[in-house]
């Protein structure tokens, strides 16, 4: 048990460090390319901070633990919407003004699509390939329409970093993430067996929160700097990548059915949180601190329900 806990802690540390290096490298590359803040948050930072989830879910799927793999994907989306967005709003109210509305709709559609796949008990590499194709279409669309008529923060002039150091940080982050993900999955499986908990619960809680640490750091840092578009874009973009990229890759290389026990509580909660994001991005002017506190309280309640 001690060894398993140590592996989890080392894995979380590796994911945190690797995610930080990955985000810094990704943002540096984006700035060098002259991409907008909203596009950077949605696509560059969103995909970069989703790498811990992808590495962990792939490792779990290959290890024959679909509960950890898909529990991590679903739990990370819950953590993004409730924990990360709530924490960012507590740090500083997040100004919306239409930011991320269309992307929130994409996240909702992706949620409903994969929930349907889970409900039907479908599993095939072709399904994974289709999810990856949908993600490719989304990235192309966002690149060609980076703002899509939506708001963006006032960006202060910054000196773009050098390209090669940014690429070096990106590559180093990926390497550290791979090792961290392997240790986290190994430790999580051992803890689940020792404590008598299902692998799905471990994936929804310990693994999901651990792999969401890069998103938490990125969104809180963006909120502190007054970059609301990047903060909200990171959350919505990461949700999309968790579903289409990580879900697609996991289903492609390890086509196992999504655990049916997730249909009772977890998928409805993910869908409800996706609807909430659409409503917030469409009609709310900002996410106040009190609402951020409510989101955090809901996240705590969700985790208590899982363990109880």
C-alpha positions as a Python dict, from the first residue, in 0.01 Angstrom:
ca = {
    (1, 'X'): (0, 0, 0),
    (2, 'X'): (284, 240, 87),
    (3, 'X'): (448, 174, -248),
    (4, 'X'): (119, 237, -429),
    (5, 'X'): (68, 570, -250),
    (6, 'X'): (427, 669, -330),
    (7, 'X'): (371, 585, -698),
    (8, 'X'): (55, 799, -703),
    (9, 'X'): (234, 1093, -541),
    (10, 'X'): (531, 1066, -777),
    (11, 'X'): (294, 1031, -1070),
    (12, 'X'): (100, 1343, -967),
    (13, 'X'): (427, 1534, -926),
    (14, 'X'): (538, 1423, -1271),
    (15, 'X'): (205, 1522, -1424),
    (16, 'X'): (218, 1861, -1254),
    (17, 'X'): (574, 1935, -1366),
    (18, 'X'): (523, 1792, -1713),
    (19, 'X'): (196, 1979, -1756),
    (20, 'X'): (356, 2307, -1651),
    (21, 'X'): (643, 2264, -1899),
    (22, 'X'): (400, 2158, -2170),
    (23, 'X'): (174, 2460, -2118),
    (24, 'X'): (465, 2704, -2114),
    (25, 'X'): (603, 2556, -2432),
    (26, 'X'): (263, 2549, -2602),
    (27, 'X'): (184, 2910, -2513),
    (28, 'X'): (531, 3017, -2629),
    (29, 'X'): (479, 2846, -2963),
    (30, 'X'): (134, 3005, -2997),
    (31, 'X'): (266, 3354, -2920),
    (32, 'X'): (544, 3303, -3170),
    (33, 'X'): (280, 3214, -3432),
    (34, 'X'): (74, 3524, -3347),
    (35, 'X'): (-240, 3332, -3244),
    (36, 'X'): (-520, 3507, -3052),
    (37, 'X'): (-569, 3463, -2678),
    (38, 'X'): (-904, 3287, -2716),
    (39, 'X'): (-769, 3042, -2974),
    (40, 'X'): (-462, 2984, -2758),
    (41, 'X'): (-680, 2902, -2457),
    (42, 'X'): (-924, 2682, -2650),
    (43, 'X'): (-687, 2487, -2873),
    (44, 'X'): (-325, 2528, -2761),
    (45, 'X'): (-357, 2542, -2380),
    (46, 'X'): (-671, 2326, -2381),
    (47, 'X'): (-498, 2046, -2569),
    (48, 'X'): (-168, 2083, -2382),
    (49, 'X'): (-328, 2065, -2037),
    (50, 'X'): (-527, 1759, -2150),
    (51, 'X'): (-210, 1557, -2212),
    (52, 'X'): (-199, 1418, -1854),
    (53, 'X'): (-553, 1284, -1899),
    (54, 'X'): (-466, 1134, -2236),
    (55, 'X'): (-147, 963, -2118),
    (56, 'X'): (-320, 831, -1805),
    (57, 'X'): (-632, 706, -1985),
    (58, 'X'): (-427, 533, -2256),
    (59, 'X'): (-205, 367, -1996),
    (60, 'X'): (-512, 251, -1803),
    (61, 'X'): (-689, 121, -2113),
    (62, 'X'): (-381, -72, -2225),
    (63, 'X'): (-353, -214, -1872),
    (64, 'X'): (-707, -351, -1904),
    (65, 'X'): (-864, -96, -1668),
    (66, 'X'): (-1139, 83, -1866),
    (67, 'X'): (-1294, 205, -1541),
    (68, 'X'): (-989, 420, -1466),
    (69, 'X'): (-957, 529, -1831),
    (70, 'X'): (-1314, 652, -1879),
    (71, 'X'): (-1359, 752, -1515),
    (72, 'X'): (-1059, 980, -1564),
    (73, 'X'): (-1213, 1137, -1875),
    (74, 'X'): (-1552, 1199, -1713),
    (75, 'X'): (-1409, 1299, -1376),
    (76, 'X'): (-1171, 1545, -1543),
    (77, 'X'): (-1461, 1718, -1719),
    (78, 'X'): (-1648, 1744, -1389),
    (79, 'X'): (-1332, 1880, -1225),
    (80, 'X'): (-1281, 2130, -1509),
    (81, 'X'): (-1631, 2274, -1480),
    (82, 'X'): (-1681, 2264, -1103),
    (83, 'X'): (-1336, 2265, -939),
    (84, 'X'): (-1122, 2461, -1186),
    (85, 'X'): (-1378, 2714, -1303),
    (86, 'X'): (-1494, 2759, -943),
    (87, 'X'): (-1139, 2815, -816),
    (88, 'X'): (-1060, 3059, -1098),
    (89, 'X'): (-1378, 3256, -1026),
    (90, 'X'): (-1290, 3275, -656),
    (91, 'X'): (-950, 3421, -746),
    (92, 'X'): (-1106, 3684, -974),
    (93, 'X'): (-1452, 3716, -1133),
    (94, 'X'): (-1439, 3584, -1490),
    (95, 'X'): (-1576, 3824, -1751),
    (96, 'X'): (-1764, 3637, -2024),
    (97, 'X'): (-1937, 3877, -2268),
    (98, 'X'): (-2010, 3598, -2516),
    (99, 'X'): (-1666, 3432, -2487),
    (100, 'X'): (-1667, 3062, -2571),
    (101, 'X'): (-2038, 3033, -2655),
    (102, 'X'): (-1995, 2831, -2973),
    (103, 'X'): (-1728, 2612, -2816),
    (104, 'X'): (-1951, 2540, -2517),
    (105, 'X'): (-2213, 2414, -2763),
    (106, 'X'): (-1949, 2189, -2924),
    (107, 'X'): (-1863, 2049, -2580),
    (108, 'X'): (-2232, 1980, -2510),
    (109, 'X'): (-2279, 1800, -2843),
    (110, 'X'): (-1965, 1592, -2783),
    (111, 'X'): (-2089, 1503, -2433),
    (112, 'X'): (-2427, 1386, -2560),
    (113, 'X'): (-2267, 1190, -2846),
    (114, 'X'): (-2029, 991, -2623),
    (115, 'X'): (-2302, 944, -2359),
    (116, 'X'): (-2512, 782, -2633),
    (117, 'X'): (-2218, 557, -2726),
    (118, 'X'): (-2179, 460, -2360),
    (119, 'X'): (-2554, 398, -2317),
    (120, 'X'): (-2558, 168, -2621),
    (121, 'X'): (-2248, -18, -2498),
    (122, 'X'): (-2067, 38, -2827),
    (123, 'X'): (-1695, -15, -2868),
    (124, 'X'): (-1491, -7, -3190),
    (125, 'X'): (-1171, 147, -3325),
    (126, 'X'): (-1389, 306, -3592),
    (127, 'X'): (-1580, 495, -3325),
    (128, 'X'): (-1252, 627, -3188),
    (129, 'X'): (-1140, 728, -3537),
    (130, 'X'): (-1471, 912, -3591),
    (131, 'X'): (-1424, 1106, -3267),
    (132, 'X'): (-1073, 1205, -3373),
    (133, 'X'): (-1207, 1314, -3713),
    (134, 'X'): (-1464, 1536, -3542),
    (135, 'X'): (-1186, 1691, -3333),
    (136, 'X'): (-983, 1760, -3648),
    (137, 'X'): (-1280, 1941, -3803),
    (138, 'X'): (-1320, 2146, -3484),
    (139, 'X'): (-951, 2251, -3477),
    (140, 'X'): (-958, 2353, -3843),
    (141, 'X'): (-1275, 2554, -3784),
    (142, 'X'): (-1127, 2731, -3481),
    (143, 'X'): (-804, 2807, -3667),
    (144, 'X'): (-990, 2959, -3961),
    (145, 'X'): (-1226, 3150, -3729),
    (146, 'X'): (-1015, 3208, -3414),
    (147, 'X'): (-1254, 3459, -3263),
    (148, 'X'): (-1578, 3355, -3434),
    (149, 'X'): (-1740, 3686, -3342),
    (150, 'X'): (-1682, 3633, -2971),
    (151, 'X'): (-1524, 3857, -2713),
    (152, 'X'): (-1161, 3849, -2611),
    (153, 'X'): (-961, 4022, -2343),
    (154, 'X'): (-754, 4325, -2417),
    (155, 'X'): (-412, 4179, -2474),
    (156, 'X'): (-107, 4368, -2360),
    (157, 'X'): (191, 4370, -2597),
    (158, 'X'): (434, 4094, -2512),
    (159, 'X'): (770, 4003, -2657),
    (160, 'X'): (727, 3662, -2821),
    (161, 'X'): (961, 3399, -2677),
    (162, 'X'): (1219, 3221, -2888),
    (163, 'X'): (1077, 2927, -3082),
    (164, 'X'): (1330, 2652, -3010),
    (165, 'X'): (1331, 2692, -2629),
    (166, 'X'): (950, 2680, -2639),
    (167, 'X'): (962, 2360, -2845),
    (168, 'X'): (1217, 2218, -2598),
    (169, 'X'): (984, 2286, -2304),
    (170, 'X'): (698, 2124, -2495),
    (171, 'X'): (894, 1806, -2570),
    (172, 'X'): (1031, 1781, -2214),
    (173, 'X'): (680, 1820, -2078),
    (174, 'X'): (551, 1536, -2295),
    (175, 'X'): (831, 1303, -2181),
    (176, 'X'): (772, 1376, -1811),
    (177, 'X'): (397, 1332, -1857),
    (178, 'X'): (443, 983, -2000),
    (179, 'X'): (645, 864, -1700),
    (180, 'X'): (413, 1039, -1455),
    (181, 'X'): (106, 881, -1614),
    (182, 'X'): (255, 532, -1592),
    (183, 'X'): (332, 570, -1221),
    (184, 'X'): (-9, 721, -1143),
    (185, 'X'): (-203, 442, -1315),
    (186, 'X'): (4, 167, -1153),
    (187, 'X'): (-41, 318, -808),
    (188, 'X'): (-411, 389, -858),
    (189, 'X'): (-486, 31, -962),
    (190, 'X'): (-302, -103, -656),
    (191, 'X'): (-487, 136, -421),
    (192, 'X'): (-823, 38, -569),
    (193, 'X'): (-752, -331, -514),
    (194, 'X'): (-618, -280, -161),
    (195, 'X'): (-899, -49, -43),
    (196, 'X'): (-1177, -248, -209),
    (197, 'X'): (-1285, 51, -421),
    (198, 'X'): (-1385, 15, -782),
    (199, 'X'): (-1137, 131, -1043),
    (200, 'X'): (-1408, 361, -1180),
    (201, 'X'): (-1432, 550, -848),
    (202, 'X'): (-1053, 583, -834),
    (203, 'X'): (-1055, 715, -1190),
    (204, 'X'): (-1332, 962, -1114),
    (205, 'X'): (-1162, 1103, -805),
    (206, 'X'): (-788, 1062, -739),
    (207, 'X'): (-681, 1016, -1100),
    (208, 'X'): (-920, 1278, -1244),
    (209, 'X'): (-821, 1548, -995),
    (210, 'X'): (-453, 1467, -1033),
    (211, 'X'): (-458, 1490, -1412),
    (212, 'X'): (-659, 1814, -1392),
    (213, 'X'): (-387, 1999, -1198),
    (214, 'X'): (-237, 2159, -1514),
    (215, 'X'): (-580, 2300, -1609),
    (216, 'X'): (-622, 2430, -1253),
    (217, 'X'): (-284, 2604, -1260),
    (218, 'X'): (-341, 2748, -1608),
    (219, 'X'): (-693, 2881, -1538),
    (220, 'X'): (-607, 3032, -1199),
    (221, 'X'): (-297, 3198, -1346),
    (222, 'X'): (-507, 3336, -1632),
    (223, 'X'): (-769, 3469, -1389),
    (224, 'X'): (-500, 3638, -1178),
    (225, 'X'): (-368, 3812, -1490),
    (226, 'X'): (-716, 3922, -1593),
    (227, 'X'): (-719, 3698, -1903),
    (228, 'X'): (-1077, 3578, -1879),
    (229, 'X'): (-1091, 3452, -2237),
    (230, 'X'): (-793, 3223, -2179),
    (231, 'X'): (-934, 3099, -1845),
    (232, 'X'): (-1275, 3006, -1987),
    (233, 'X'): (-1121, 2886, -2313),
    (234, 'X'): (-891, 2650, -2124),
    (235, 'X'): (-1183, 2491, -1938),
    (236, 'X'): (-1414, 2454, -2239),
    (237, 'X'): (-1132, 2352, -2472),
    (238, 'X'): (-1002, 2093, -2227),
    (239, 'X'): (-1352, 1943, -2194),
    (240, 'X'): (-1370, 1905, -2572),
    (241, 'X'): (-1026, 1746, -2589),
    (242, 'X'): (-1104, 1508, -2303),
    (243, 'X'): (-1407, 1379, -2491),
    (244, 'X'): (-1295, 1378, -2853),
    (245, 'X'): (-915, 1344, -2833),
    (246, 'X'): (-866, 1130, -2524),
    (247, 'X'): (-1189, 938, -2571),
    (248, 'X'): (-1109, 889, -2938),
    (249, 'X'): (-752, 771, -2883),
    (250, 'X'): (-857, 545, -2594),
    (251, 'X'): (-1135, 386, -2800),
    (252, 'X'): (-905, 346, -3101),
    (253, 'X'): (-613, 169, -2936),
    (254, 'X'): (-814, -15, -2667),
    (255, 'X'): (-1173, -55, -2795),
    (256, 'X'): (-1340, -148, -2468),
    (257, 'X'): (-1699, -57, -2384),
    (258, 'X'): (-1743, 245, -2156),
    (259, 'X'): (-1832, 112, -1806),
    (260, 'X'): (-2215, 107, -1781),
    (261, 'X'): (-2214, 215, -1415),
    (262, 'X'): (-2117, 564, -1534),
    (263, 'X'): (-2463, 604, -1690),
    (264, 'X'): (-2639, 639, -1354),
    (265, 'X'): (-2483, 957, -1212),
    (266, 'X'): (-2165, 1060, -1386),
    (267, 'X'): (-2281, 1108, -1745),
    (268, 'X'): (-2595, 1304, -1639),
    (269, 'X'): (-2373, 1531, -1426),
    (270, 'X'): (-2128, 1588, -1714),
    (271, 'X'): (-2421, 1670, -1945),
    (272, 'X'): (-2576, 1905, -1687),
    (273, 'X'): (-2243, 2085, -1638),
    (274, 'X'): (-2208, 2117, -2019),
    (275, 'X'): (-2556, 2273, -2038),
    (276, 'X'): (-2458, 2513, -1758),
    (277, 'X'): (-2151, 2622, -1957),
    (278, 'X'): (-2366, 2694, -2263),
    (279, 'X'): (-2605, 2904, -2053),
    (280, 'X'): (-2322, 3092, -1880),
    (281, 'X'): (-2134, 3165, -2203),
    (282, 'X'): (-2455, 3270, -2381),
    (283, 'X'): (-2627, 3489, -2124),
    (284, 'X'): (-2403, 3568, -1823),
    (285, 'X'): (-2181, 3876, -1820),
    (286, 'X'): (-1939, 3730, -1566),
    (287, 'X'): (-1891, 3445, -1321),
    (288, 'X'): (-1889, 3603, -975),
    (289, 'X'): (-1699, 3475, -674),
    (290, 'X'): (-2015, 3352, -499),
    (291, 'X'): (-2100, 3134, -798),
    (292, 'X'): (-1745, 3000, -800),
    (293, 'X'): (-1800, 2899, -437),
    (294, 'X'): (-2117, 2713, -536),
    (295, 'X'): (-1928, 2526, -808),
    (296, 'X'): (-1661, 2418, -559),
    (297, 'X'): (-1927, 2305, -310),
    (298, 'X'): (-2095, 2099, -583),
    (299, 'X'): (-1760, 1935, -666),
    (300, 'X'): (-1703, 1840, -302),
    (301, 'X'): (-2057, 1699, -278),
    (302, 'X'): (-2003, 1492, -593),
    (303, 'X'): (-1686, 1332, -455),
    (304, 'X'): (-1847, 1262, -118),
    (305, 'X'): (-2133, 1084, -296),
    (306, 'X'): (-1888, 867, -490),
    (307, 'X'): (-1708, 746, -177),
    (308, 'X'): (-2020, 709, 38),
}
